[in-house]
Amino acid sequence: MKKISSLAFLCVFSAFVFSSYAQNDSRYNLLIAPATLSDKEVTLLWDKQYPKENAVYEIVLNGKLLGATEKNNFTISKLKPATAYSVLIRLRNNQSSSSSLLKFKTKAKGKIFNILDFGAKADTTFMNTKAIQSAIDACTAGGTVYIPKGTFVSGALFLKSNMTLYIEKNAVLKGSTDTSGYLPVIYNRFEGWELNTYSSLINAGTLNRNGSYSVTNLRITGGGTIEGGGKKLGSDMWKTRGERSRGRLILLMNCQDVSIDNLTIQEPPSWTIHYIYSDNISLHNLFIKTYGIRNGDGIDPDSSTDSYIFNCTFDNGDDCIAIKSGKNPEGYYVGKPTKNVRITHCNFIRGHGISIGSEMSGGVSDVLVQDCKAGALLNGMQIKGTRERGGYVKNVTVTECELMKITIFSKLNYNNDGEGAPQPPVFENFVFRNIDLTKADAKEPVININGFTEPGHKLKNVLFENIELPGNASVKVTDAEKILFQQVKTTAGAKPEYLIANSTEISY
């Protein structure tokens, strides 16, 4: 699958010269979001076209205008099974601009496996684990396990390749609060360490470091709700087997080509959607609610490649999105980075942050955050690690967003156990452009960026361009070099106060 070109990052930092983040109007890089092509629909992604502002994209299907959108994604529905189509994306009112054409063929219609036919009951006193798992086991390649309207209580379920789990609108797949329903204990990763944990409500794949994929071509969708056992289940897991034994709500391990979409997902025992050593993951049109849940992260890409997260809303008790790659020497020597993460058109209502780290010892690179809106997140858009982590974070672009804080942390007072990696992390090559920070609290630095003190490990090569701040705002830079601020002004048009410490080549 062709990669989104914006993740190629055209930032070249040399002798304090910063290149611009730019795209050729002809390079849409139109693609199908992983695992979204079915018998009747497909979701398309393409690169935002510059320098057009408020661009409207027209979608032309088999030569006829189908619709239009201001986003750079679109779902085409009501298609016919096993049918060839061609789709063209073009800018409206710009006939001179080039367009992008993609041809595809929908899948053949698969068999439906209704869980009611396997003994499931929409009765909150009835345990449906065996019935639902039986439907999953019986599901043939290309088939769909169907959960109809009603509430169906279940323990751990294990999905497989080439299937869809379809949770109908007004259907609830509800996780039991009994820890015995989340056996067997499985090998997993949590907060950077590979270890044994309870199974999650929804599981796919088995963990290994060899680069193979154990589950492929999987979709979880339907318009309904996945609800976990929440705070009670998480607390009981903790008491029984320890803090790091808790399962997730949805866990993908060594999976490839997966889409989780068009669902409400809530009440996990800890993290909500966690995927490890996986590739080509689409997460879109989700409402993830975990407010009040301890370690209630929304989405955790972990040592995984090619993630597409779009059109999602987050109301979380911890990080909304936390990009990870293992911790300290283990993550450093395993050396499986997370790379090519695209986060677009998301709304972050509550939570700790849109985060990279703190477990990033295997490395994180090529991250795009674009056209997102963040409310009063505790730490805003943050990149975080400690000296003990090792690894790197590089090539991060944040653009056309409304945020309330930008932070880069090099010291943390939590989750810092264990032996350190052999050298500190490297934080470098970040671009923050066209960002509205006017709703930030100016009582503390609105932009607060820090590197490491060791030679060669200072934060370096960062561009802030066209950033609007609240009145009386301050910007703090510590242990950094080659940081450029261009058109960074308060609402009154003034420069913010700059607080610079132990840093060189800072231009504002």
N, C-alpha and C positions, 0 to 999 in steps of 0.2 A: 504494500500500500504506500502510495506517495505521501511524504510528510508535508505538513503545513509549512510553507516557506517562511512564515514569520518566525518559526522556531529555528531558522538558520542563523538568525541574529547577525545583522550587518554592522554590529558595533565593533569598530577597530580603534583601540586605544593605543596611541603612540605619540610620544612627545607632547602629551596633553592635547592631542587633536582627537575629537570625538566625531565619529560619523553619525549620520542621521538614520533613524529607523524609517525605512522607506520601502515601498513596493511598486513595481511596475503595474499599471492599470490592467495589463493583459494577463497578469499572472494570478488568476483566481485560485489555482490549485484545488479545483473542485474535486471532492471525494465523497464517498458514502461513509457515514459514521459507522464504526465497527459494529457488526452484528445487528444492524437496524434494517437490513433488507429482508423482507418477508414475502409471503404470498400476496399481500395486499398493500404494503406501504414501504417507504424508504425515507431516511433522513439524510439530508445533504449538508455538507460543510464546505465553506470556501474562505479564502483570505479576505479580510476587509480591504477595500480599495481606497487608496490614498491618491491625491489629496482631497478627494471628494468628502465634504461634510454633509451629514444628514442624507447620505446616499440611500436611494430606494432601489432594491434589486428586483427585477422581474424574473419570474420562473416560467419558462416556456416548455411545455411537455408535448412531444410529437408535433411540434410546429404551432401549437395553440397556446395562447397566454393563459396560464393556470392561476397565477396569483402574484403577490408582491410582498416584500418584507423589508424593514429597515435593519434587521439582524443579518448576520452572515451564516444563518442556518435556516433550514426549511424542511418540514415533513410533508411528503406527498402521500396521500391516503386514497382509498377506494380504487386501488389498482387491481388488475386482473392477474390471477395466478399464472405462472409459467409463460409470461408474455414479455416480449422485448420492447423497451422504451428508449427514447433519447430525450435528454433534458438539457436545456440551455439556460445559463444564468447571465443576465446582462444588466447594466445600469440603466435606469429609466431616464428618459429625456436626454440621452447622450448617445445618439445614433452613431457618432464617430468612434466611440469606444469599442474595443473588442469585447468578445464574450467568451464563455467557456462552455463546452459541450461534453456531456458524459452519456455513455450508453450503458444500459444494464438490463438484466432479465430477472423478473420476479421469480421467487421460488414456487415450486409446486405446492399445492395445498396438502398439508399434513393431517394426520389423524388426531382427533380430540380425545383426551382421556379425562373425563369428568370425575373428580374425586368422589362424588356421590355414588358412582357406580362401583367404588371400591370400599364402601362402607362408611364414608365420612358423614358427620352430622354437624349441622349448624346449631350446636348446643354447647354452651360454655362450660357445662359439667362433663362433657365427653372429650376424651383425649384422642385426637385424630392422627397422631404420628404414624401409626402403622398403616392406616388407610391411605394417607397422602404419599407415604414412601412407596407403597405398593403401586400407586398410579405412576410415580416417577420411574420405578423399576420396569414397569410394563411399557412405558412410552417408547415408541419406535422412532428411528432417526427422522428428524423433521417434524415430529409431533409436538403437541401442546398439552400440558397438564393444566386443566381448567379448574379454577376455584370460583364457584358461583357466589351470588349474594348471600350474606350471612356472616357470622363470626365462627371461625374454625380454630380451635385451640390445638397447639401442637408443640412437641419438643423438637429436637434437632432433626433436620432434613438434609439429605445429601443428593445434590443435583449431578447431572452427567452431561456429556457432550451432545450437541445437535438436538437440543430441545428448547422449548419455551415454557416458562412457568407464568401462566396468565391469571392474574388476580383481578377479577371483575370489579367494575365500579360498584361501590357499596358492599364489597366483600372485604373481610378482615382476616388475614392470616395472623393469629395472635399467639405469641410465644407463651408457653407455660411458665409459671414462677417456681416450679419444682426443679431443683438442680439435677435430680436423677434423670430428667428428660434430656439432659445435654451430655450424655455419655455415648460413645467412649471418649475418654480424654485423648486429645490429638496433639501432634507436634505442630507448632505454630510459632509466630513471632509476636512479641508485645513489648512496646517501649524499647525497641532496639535489640532485644535478646531473643534467640531461638530457644523455645522451652515448651513444656507441656501445658495445655489449657483445656478447659471444657470445650466441647463443640459449640458452635454458634447455632442460631436458629436455622439459618440457611448457609450451607457449606458447599463449596465446589473445589475439587482438586486436592492434591496432597503436596506437602512442602518438600522441595529438594533444591539444591544449589546448582544442579548440572545444566540448567538452561532449557530443559525440556518442558513441555506443557501437557498436563494430565487431563484437562477439560478444555474443549474448544467449541466455539459457535453456540453460545448460550445466551438466552435473553430472559429477563424478568420484567414483566410489564403488565398493563391491563387497566390502570385507572383506580385500583383499589388501595388498600392500606396494608402495610406490614408493621405490626406492633409487637415489640419484644416484651420480655418480662420486667424490664425497667429497673428501677432502684432496688426493689425487693430481691429480684433475681441476682443482680450484681452484688448486693450485700451478702446474700447467702453463699454465693460462689466464693467471695472473699473470705468469709468466716470459715468455710469448709476446707479450702485448698490454698488460700493466700491471694493477695492483691492481684498478682499477675496471672492468676488462673482463669480470670473471667473471659467468657467467650465474647464474640461480637454479635451484632444482629445479622449482618451478611458478611461472609468471609470467603474470599477467592484466593486460592493458592496455586501458583503455576498454571494460570488460566490464560487463554488467548482468544480474542474476538468475543467480547462479552458486552452486552448492553443491559443496563438497568435504567428503566425510564417510565415516566408517566405513573408515578406512585407517590403516596404519602408514606413516609418511613419514620417511625417514632419509637420512643421508649426502649432503647438498647440497654443491656447491662453494663456496657462500657462503650467502646468505639462503635460507630454505626455501620459504615461500609469500609472495609479494610481489604486491600488486595496487595499481595506479596509475590514478587518474582513473576509478574504477569505482564501481558502485552496487549495493546489494542483494546482499550476499555472505554466505552461510552457511558456517561452518566448524565442524564438530561431530563428536564421537566420533572424534577423531584422536589418535594417539600419535605425537608429533613428537620424534625423537631426533637430536640433532646434537652431542652432547657430544664435545669434542675438535676440532671444526671451527672454523677461523678465520672470524670474522664469521658464526657459525652461528645467526643469529636464527631463531626459530620462525615467527612470523607478522608481517608488516609491512604494515598498512593505510596507504596513502600517497595523500594528497589524494583520499580516497574517502569515500562516504557510505553510511550504513545498513549497518553490519557486525554480524553476530550470531555470536559465538564462544562455544561452549558445549560442555560435556562433553568437554573436551580435556585431555590430559596432555602435559607438556613436560619434556624432559630435554635441555637445550641448552647449547651452548658460548658463547653470547652472550645477548642479550636474548630472553626467551621470546616476548613480544609487544612490538613497538615501533611506536607510532602516530606517523606522520610526515606531513609536508606540504611537503617541499622545504627548501632551505637558503639563508640569507642573501639577497642581493638578488634572485636568480632566483626562489626560492620565494615571496618577499615580493611581487614584482610579478606573477608568475603568479597568485597569490592564490586557489589552489584549496584550501580547508580540508578536513581530515578531520573529519567530524561524525557524531553518532549512532552510537556504538560501544558495543555491549552485550557484556560479557564475564561469563559466569556459569557456575558449577559446573565450574570448571577446577582442575586440580592441577598446581602448578609444583614439580617435584622439584629441578632444578638449573638454573642460568643466571645471567645478570647482573641481570635484573630484569623486572618488569611495567612497561613504560616508556611514557612519552609524551615524544617527542623522541629524540635531540637535534635532528634536522632537523624543525622545526615552524614554519618561517617563513611558510607559507601559512595558519597558524592551525589549532588543534584545539579542538573544543568538544563538549559534551554526551556525556560518557563515563561509563558505569556499569560498575563492577567489583563483583560481588555473589556471595556464597556461593562464594568461591574459597579455596584452601589453598596457601600458598607455603612451600617449604622454605628451605634456606640460600642464598637468592639473594644475589648479591654486593651489590646495592644495593636490594634489596627492591622495594616499590612506589615508583616514582620518576617525577618530572616533571623534565625536564632540558632546558636550553638555555644559550646564552651571549648576551652583550650583542650580538654581531654578528648573531644570528639574525633579530631582528625578529619580527613576528607576535604570536600570543597563544596561551595555553592557558587555557580558562575552562570553568566548569560541569562539574566532575568530581565524581562521587560514588563513594566506596568504602565498602561496607557489608557486614556479616555475613561478614567474612573472617578467616582466620588468616594473619597475616603475621609477618615477622621484622624489618622495618625500614620506615620511611616517610621518604623523602628528596625534597627539592625542591632541585635544583642550578641555580645561575646562573653557575657557572664550570666549565669542563671542560678537560682537558689533551689532548684528542684531537679529530680531525675538525673542526678550526676554521679551515680554510684558506679563502682567498678574501676578497674585499671584503665589508664588513659592510653590513647593511641600514641604512636611514636613521635608525632609532630602535630602542631596546631592546625586547624583548618585554614583554608584559603577562601576568602570572600572577594569576588572580583567581577567586573563587567556587568553593571546594573544600569538600566535606563528607567527613569520615572518621567513620564511626559504627559502633558495635558491632563492634569489632575486637579480636582476641586477639593481643597482642604478647608474651606471656609467655615465649616461647622465644627471644626476641632476646638478643643479646650486650650486656650492660649496661656493658661496658668503654668503649663509645663511645655518643653520643646515639642513643637508639632512634628518636626523631623528630628530624629535622634539616632545617629548612626555611629557605630563603634566597630573597630577592628581589634586585632590582637597585638600585643606589645612586641612580640618577637620579630626580629628582622626577617623580611620576606613574607610576613603574615599580616601586615596591616591591610585594612580594607582599602581597595584601590579600584580606580577606573569606574567612577559613578557619575552619571549625568542626571541632573534635575533640570527639566526644561518646561517652561510654561506651567508653573505651579501657582495657584492662587491660595493665599493663606488668610486667616482671620487677622483683624487688627491687633497690634502689639504682639505678634507672633515671634517666636525665637526658633533658631535652628542650631542644633548642637552636633559637632563633629569631633570625634576622639579617635586617635590611633588610626589615621587614614592618610592616604596620599592620592593625588590626582582626582580631585572631586570638583566638578564644574556645576555651578548654578547659573542658569540662563533664564531670564524672565521669571524669576521667582519673586513674587510681590504680594503684599497684603491687599485687602479689598480697597484700601485708600491709595493704592499705587506706590506704596513705600517699600523699601527693602526691609526684611525682617532683621532682628538682631542675630548676629552670628557668634556662637560660642565655640571657639576652636581650641583644641588641646592636643599636643603631641602629634601634630599633623603637618604635612607639607603639600605644596602645590594645590592649594585650595583657592578657587577662583569664584568670586561673586560680584 
